[in-house]
Amino acid sequence: MDTEFFAQRLQCSRSDKQDCLLTVRQLLEIAFFYREHTPVELDRFMQDRRTIYTDHFLRRAVSCLVDVGNNDLIRQVLTNYILVGNYTGHKFLKNVVIMETILALHKNMNLDHIFSFLVPSLFGLEFEEYVLELYQEHLQSRRFQPPDEDILPGPVVEGAPLFVNEEDPLDFHELP
């Protein structure tokens, strides 16, 4: 997708962006599950929650994440679906958010980077605070606070040390 095509279709009202926050919430759940489990378990997770994750594009994108090993192929497949669908506004934004998040997950990008920078950037500066708030709420619900620096790369595993003592970066401790 070239920049002109992207810019023409991504113009969304505040209401359209608000509607996409549900998708961001779902992507947060999927992303954290993906980092903590195997791709096969993610596939089963999505099958078990068909009634929750009803968006066909989201389900297809997760299927690509699980089944396709090449990031360029995932991008091409999802881009083709977006182009052929001729989406605009809310649906275009929703599908681009899904595609970019899935690609970032496949590249093993840090979840904090995905949900603090990448995803909010798709909503624009005037709306990014709402996306950031969703991310913080999700972290709070998981009782996890990311360290100030990227000292803990990779997936967060349940029961693994989550906090770093600022005075001694090698001193990990669990949440109370």
Secondary structure, DSSP 8 states (H G I E B T S, - for coil): --HHHHHHHH---HHHHHHHHHHHHHHHHHHHHHHHS-HHHHHHHHHHTTTT---HHHHHHHHHHHH---HHHHHHHHHHHHHHHT--HHHHHHHHHHHHHHHHHHTT--HHHIIIIIHHHHH-TTTHHHHHHHHHHHHHHTT----SS--S-S---TTS--EE-SS-TT-EE---
